[in-house]
Amino acid sequence: MKNLFLSMLFLLSFLFVLANLGDAAIPCPTVDAEAAACVGFATGKEPKPSAACCSGLQQLAQTVKTVDDKKAICRCLKAGAKSLGIQDRFLSKIPQACNIKVGFPVSINTNCETIH
């Protein structure tokens, strides 16, 4: 009886872990790959976002399923922005230039935890 209980407990724990893996937020390497083409514009080195930038961000936007996905993307972008010298005055123009609705202000100062 004890072995049956332990087996059931293990099985339920395993199923819980599997179920939560499907709901995992978008990982930073995915965000970085999709947004990489935007660095030239966001640092002021290119006059407008490239087609590859807009395409990558549109693909990223299509992967968003939950608020946690939005928060994860925001955190990843903020972490990368610091190390790449992203300028807020260019970064904030990307959604409009690429015709992407993000639902929150795009800025290096955005508090990702307040996104809903």
C-alpha positions as CSV (number, residue, x, y, z in Angstrom):
1,M,0.0,0.0,0.0
2,K,2.8,2.4,0.9
3,N,4.5,1.7,-2.5
4,L,1.3,2.4,-4.3
5,F,0.9,5.7,-2.5
6,L,4.5,6.7,-3.3
7,S,4.1,5.7,-6.9
8,M,1.0,7.8,-7.2
9,L,2.6,10.7,-5.5
10,F,5.6,10.5,-7.9
11,L,3.3,10.3,-10.9
12,L,1.2,13.3,-9.9
13,S,4.3,15.3,-9.2
14,F,5.7,14.4,-12.6
15,L,2.5,15.3,-14.4
16,F,2.4,18.6,-12.5
17,V,6.0,19.4,-13.7
18,L,5.1,18.5,-17.3
19,A,2.0,20.6,-17.2
20,N,3.9,23.7,-16.0
21,L,6.6,23.2,-18.6
22,G,4.0,23.9,-21.3
23,D,3.2,27.2,-19.6
24,A,6.8,28.4,-19.3
25,A,7.5,32.0,-20.2
26,I,9.4,32.8,-23.4
27,P,13.2,32.2,-22.8
28,C,15.7,35.1,-23.2
29,P,17.7,33.3,-26.0
30,T,14.5,33.3,-28.1
31,V,13.8,37.0,-27.4
32,D,17.4,37.9,-28.1
33,A,17.4,36.0,-31.4
34,E,14.2,37.7,-32.6
35,A,15.2,41.2,-31.5
36,A,18.9,41.1,-32.6
37,A,18.2,42.8,-35.9
38,C,16.8,45.9,-34.0
39,V,20.1,46.7,-32.2
40,G,21.3,49.0,-35.0
41,F,18.3,51.2,-34.9
42,A,17.9,51.1,-31.1
43,T,21.5,52.3,-30.6
44,G,21.1,55.1,-33.2
45,K,23.4,53.5,-35.8
46,E,20.6,52.9,-38.4
47,P,18.0,55.5,-39.5
48,K,15.0,53.1,-39.2
49,P,14.3,49.6,-38.0
50,S,15.2,47.1,-40.6
51,A,12.7,44.7,-42.2
52,A,14.4,41.9,-40.2
53,C,13.9,43.8,-37.0
54,C,10.2,44.2,-37.6
55,S,9.8,40.7,-38.8
56,G,11.6,39.3,-35.7
57,L,9.5,41.4,-33.3
58,Q,6.3,40.4,-35.1
59,Q,7.2,36.7,-34.8
60,L,8.0,37.3,-31.1
61,A,4.6,39.1,-30.6
62,Q,2.8,36.1,-32.1
63,T,4.4,33.8,-29.5
64,V,2.9,35.8,-26.6
65,K,0.1,33.8,-25.0
66,T,0.1,35.2,-21.4
67,V,0.9,38.2,-19.3
68,D,3.9,36.2,-18.0
69,D,5.2,36.0,-21.6
70,K,5.0,39.8,-21.9
71,K,6.8,40.2,-18.6
72,A,9.5,37.7,-19.6
73,I,10.1,39.4,-22.9
74,C,10.3,42.8,-21.1
75,R,12.8,41.5,-18.6
76,C,14.9,39.9,-21.4
77,L,14.9,43.1,-23.5
78,K,15.8,45.3,-20.5
79,A,18.7,43.0,-19.5
80,G,20.1,43.1,-23.1
81,A,19.5,46.9,-23.5
82,K,21.9,47.7,-20.6
83,S,24.8,45.8,-22.1
84,L,24.2,47.0,-25.7
85,G,23.9,50.7,-25.2
86,I,20.3,50.9,-26.3
87,Q,18.9,54.5,-26.4
88,D,15.4,55.0,-25.1
89,R,14.6,57.6,-27.7
90,F,15.1,55.1,-30.5
91,L,13.8,52.0,-28.6
92,S,10.4,53.7,-27.9
93,K,9.9,54.3,-31.6
94,I,10.2,50.6,-32.7
95,P,6.6,49.4,-32.0
96,Q,5.1,52.2,-34.1
97,A,7.7,51.9,-36.9
98,C,7.1,48.1,-37.1
99,N,3.3,48.4,-36.6
100,I,3.3,46.2,-33.5
101,K,0.9,46.7,-30.6
102,V,2.6,45.7,-27.4
103,G,0.1,47.1,-24.8
104,F,2.7,48.8,-22.6
105,P,5.2,51.6,-22.9
106,V,8.4,50.4,-24.5
107,S,11.3,52.0,-22.6
108,I,14.4,50.9,-20.8
109,N,12.7,52.3,-17.7
110,T,9.5,50.2,-18.0
111,N,8.7,48.3,-14.8
112,C,8.2,44.8,-16.3
113,E,6.3,43.6,-13.2
114,T,3.5,46.2,-13.7
115,I,2.6,44.9,-17.2
116,H,-0.8,43.3,-17.4
